[in-house]
Amino acid sequence: MLQQVNGHSSGPNAHGGELREDLQEFLGQDAPLHLLDDLTKVNPVTLETVLRCLQARYMADTFYTNAGCTLVALNPFKPVPQLYLPELMKEYHAAPQPQKLKPHIFTVGEQTYRNVKSLIEPVNQSIVVSGESGAGKTWTSRSLMKFYAVVAASPTSWESHKIAERIEQRILNSNPVMEAFGNACTLRNNNSSRFGKFIQLQLNRAQQMTGAAVQTYLLEKTRVACQASSERNFHIFYQICKGASVEERLQWHLPEGATFSWLPNPERTLEEDCFEVTREAMLHLGIDTPTQNNIFKVLAGLLHLGNVRFADSSDEAQPCQLMDDAKCSVRTLASLLCLPEDPLLETLQIRTIRAGRQQQVFRKPCSQAECDTRRDCLAKLVYARLFDWLVSVINSSICAEPNSWTTFIGLLDVYGFESFPDNSLEQLCINYANEKLQQHFVAHYLRAQQEEYTVEGLEWSFVNYQDNQTCLDLIEGSPISICSLINEECRLNRPSSAAQLQTRIESALAGSPCLGHNKLSREPSFIVVHYAGPVRYYTAGLVEKNKDPIPPELTRLLQQSQDPLLKVLFPTEEKSQEEPSSQSRTPVLTVVSKFKASLEQLLQVLHGTTPHYIRCIKPNSQGQAQTFLLEEVLSQLEACGLVETIHISAAGFPIRVSHQNFVERYGLLRRLHPHTSPGPYSPFPDEGHSGWSPHAKEAMLQPLLQDILHTLPALTQAATPGDPAEAMPASVHCGKTKVFMTDSTLEVLERGRAQVLEQCARCIQGGWRRYRHRKQERQRQAAVLIQAAIRSWLTRRHIQRLHTAATVIKRAWQKWRIRMAFLASKELDDVEEKHLFQAPCSLSSFPLPQAQTRLLGAIIRLWPLGLVLANAAMGVRGFQRKLVVWACLQLPTSSPSSYTIQTIQEQAGVASIRALPQGSIKFHCRKSPLRYADICPEPSSYSVTGFNQILLERHRLGHV
Ligand SMILES: Nc1ncnc2c1ncn2[C@@H]1O[C@H](COP(=O)(O)OP(=O)(O)OP(=O)(O)O)[C@@H](O)[C@H]1O
């Protein structure tokens, strides 16, 4: 690792040897430099210490570092997949305080997301991702979009989840399409964005991503027709040449091995040359395969257009002729663009001029150079329109309904500051945009902060920050500036040489400290001292580029095309706006004026948002991992004004909230401590007081503010228990209209707020639980009552049924018993009568005493029951058995000697009962001849059997 740092000790990195010692020294300190998450903690904050800290972190594979309000992102130049895992995104999203986690672009992403949620003005957020070409801006923007796709998609229903997923996928799919058509391989970056873009991620009330909109800036369209020797055209041209199928090649006239002059370095294969990915993404964005094929056919046509070359004409009156090998190209071009071949060639060769009152048309053959310019212009015109159309298609696919989103997070990915050996209008525009953004940054964090301190009555030691207003005045100021002078040249349409333009600029703007001139330069040029360093711009071709003239014949020609795509790109009803009219007084729309207008529009949007800054730094220009070139990084740190930011952010009050918002958000902290201000507590003091004057409002807010601020020491104490050093009163200052505080104070306040909210939530939960419990209790009691009523009703009904049934059975039983008794007595009577007839000494002839007659009656009536009980009384033996029988037969117990109970076998039960003295009835255990003796009214397991074995025998009295 250190070896690599030392590896640059020779040449430009002359500090290599010292660095090694310094690095070791730092690593030996209590807090090693690579562990310092925030550059504001480096002591003292100087360029050198900041640089060393960044270096130590880079070498320790730590690529993100805070610098106060800015995040510094070092390009790892190697894949670090674990840094961008969805799990990590979720971790930052779920963290109670993401700023406590390691610095990351996800911290910025989460911060913006929470700001949107908090609804503190300005609610809309923007993230300005800046840095040199190849520093990692596009990578960062892409990763942030993926982050939002993960965190801003937690819809409740499955259906809305699917919709959100589709939208996110479309938004992510816009990246490969835009990169294929707008990125190219340059000397500094294999995948360099050749346009600026502002992506607006639209969120609904629930902070879910419902759509997006893309605004592009200044596409480098000259690249279609002109590429530097080691650079390439836009990726899409290589993709179609390498990825087309055999049939497509035939269709698009792109034979294998064909050479195109606008397709330099085709042998270099990049990972960006993935045609299938682009096609797939286009399909997802709603660009169907026929339309895609149409697009690729037109692009193939442009490649053939590049091969159209003209020979110089010796006769000015004659148009330049085509080179031999170019004739075929024109034919192919005409067929691919569905244009008539002859008018196409004629438009490239001959210029038409309208002059005079009648607008007479003159035809003038162009020189070879002019023919080439017209050819290039045709390619640029088609490509620029195609790019704009694609952006509009992407927007229509990803943009949400205007009423479906309420807030947005803007991602600005603009080309970084550029300084090449040969700089022209493109670099001037790019650096102008960077100056504007730097000014926005300076205004937001440096100047605005300091001026605000003064206005609010804060004492503050000013840092000599770098203000680039003078540079901006030089570029865009009024009435005279570089832009106005170049525009004037275009408007006057007078022939002017590069040298003349240089002189005009130098003389008109001589007083500007930001204008320099290198007298040694032979080429006409001027130098602008930008905030990031001086840049030399060559004046040759500047005016022409600014005019970006589009010959009206070209537009008219393209309007004649039968190609469906070109018909859309060049509608016939469109009035050729490029057509200059001699009477027209409208200002000429130059490249610079169009760019300036779109830049102002962008800054207007940015001014309405809370900005966040990510500064991408390229550790080396070779794109090598683990190589940190001090001087290259140093120039980038200086260029982005990072050190001043660090000073201000570390020592100042980076958080500023208006009194109103402060009271609204933290008013509930007054619950923690008894407050002194009179009047009832209202978290929103504005309610019902909208008609109050600002002064009266302020007077009302003051006591509330003081109450809140009084809670701070206790909150700080609570936040750091047992550490009196840290429990110092939080750093907060109450200005005239705003409250100023540090990050740590904000943290303390937020923690207190969360505590109060938790208490409130507990209170609400308690109340709710009590209410719910009471309600449940009431419901339970009601249920018990209902159940008891139903049960008692059911029981009553059941008993009633049983009762009825019992009555029926009882009656039946009684009937049956009577009947049995009757039958039995009748039978006995019959038998008796028979015997009486047979034996003269019948019972009637010997009247029995009354007691005996009663006994006999009882025996006759109850003998079955007596037998049953005697047999059923299990285990009843001897005398007890007799007692039972006596009881059942109601025999007089006083004279047991008058009768006897006999059992034949002890186990078999009662066999007979005999009345001894009378001895007239004898029970035998024999089969009864009686017809009804074996009828049992209730046959059951308990019923007594054996009746049918009873035989009544009648003997003579006194003889057994
Ligand atoms: N975080 C990262 N992890 C891994 N590689 C990265 C990372 N950031 C950037 N790179 C590498 O650096 C290259 C350049 O990054 P990128 O295209 O984002 O730069 P840029 O600032 O957008 O450049 P330009 O202004 O030219 O478009 C990427 O192609 C990628 O290989």
The ligand as a MOL file (V3000), in Angstrom:
LIG
                    3D

  0  0  0     0  0            999 V3000
M  V30 BEGIN CTAB
M  V30 COUNTS 31 33 0 0 0
M  V30 BEGIN ATOM
M  V30 1 N -18.0300 3.9140 -6.3920 0
M  V30 2 C -17.4110 3.3310 -7.3930 0
M  V30 3 N -17.0500 2.0540 -7.3170 0
M  V30 4 C -16.4090 1.4560 -8.3260 0
M  V30 5 N -16.0380 2.0940 -9.4630 0
M  V30 6 C -16.3560 3.3740 -9.5950 0
M  V30 7 C -17.0650 4.0720 -8.5790 0
M  V30 8 N -17.2470 5.3260 -8.9790 0
M  V30 9 C -16.7010 5.4140 -10.2020 0
M  V30 10 N -16.1510 4.2560 -10.5890 0
M  V30 11 C -15.4430 3.9700 -11.8320 0
M  V30 12 O -15.0610 5.1810 -12.3920 0
M  V30 13 C -15.5530 5.2960 -13.7240 0
M  V30 14 C -15.9540 6.7220 -13.9900 0
M  V30 15 O -17.0530 7.0490 -13.2170 0
M  V30 16 P -18.2350 7.9480 -13.7900 0
M  V30 17 O -18.5760 7.5670 -15.1660 0
M  V30 18 O -19.3000 7.9040 -12.7940 0
M  V30 19 O -17.5420 9.3450 -13.8020 0
M  V30 20 P -18.2100 10.7630 -14.1150 0
M  V30 21 O -17.7730 11.6650 -13.0590 0
M  V30 22 O -19.6410 10.6010 -14.3200 0
M  V30 23 O -17.5150 11.1350 -15.4510 0
M  V30 24 P -18.0860 12.0490 -16.6310 0
M  V30 25 O -18.1950 13.4240 -16.1310 0
M  V30 26 O -17.0370 11.9210 -17.6700 0
M  V30 27 O -19.3690 11.4370 -17.0370 0
M  V30 28 C -16.7150 4.3480 -13.7740 0
M  V30 29 O -16.8840 3.8640 -15.0660 0
M  V30 30 C -16.3030 3.2670 -12.8340 0
M  V30 31 O -15.5080 2.3280 -13.4850 0
M  V30 END ATOM
M  V30 BEGIN BOND
M  V30 1 1 1 2
M  V30 2 1 2 3
M  V30 3 2 2 7
M  V30 4 2 3 4
M  V30 5 1 4 5
M  V30 6 2 5 6
M  V30 7 1 6 7
M  V30 8 1 6 10
M  V30 9 1 7 8
M  V30 10 2 8 9
M  V30 11 1 9 10
M  V30 12 1 10 11
M  V30 13 1 11 12
M  V30 14 1 11 30
M  V30 15 1 12 13
M  V30 16 1 13 14
M  V30 17 1 13 28
M  V30 18 1 14 15
M  V30 19 1 15 16
M  V30 20 2 16 17
M  V30 21 1 16 18
M  V30 22 1 16 19
M  V30 23 1 19 20
M  V30 24 2 20 21
M  V30 25 1 20 22
M  V30 26 1 20 23
M  V30 27 1 23 24
M  V30 28 2 24 25
M  V30 29 1 24 26
M  V30 30 1 24 27
M  V30 31 1 28 29
M  V30 32 1 28 30
M  V30 33 1 30 31
M  V30 END BOND
M  V30 END CTAB
M  END
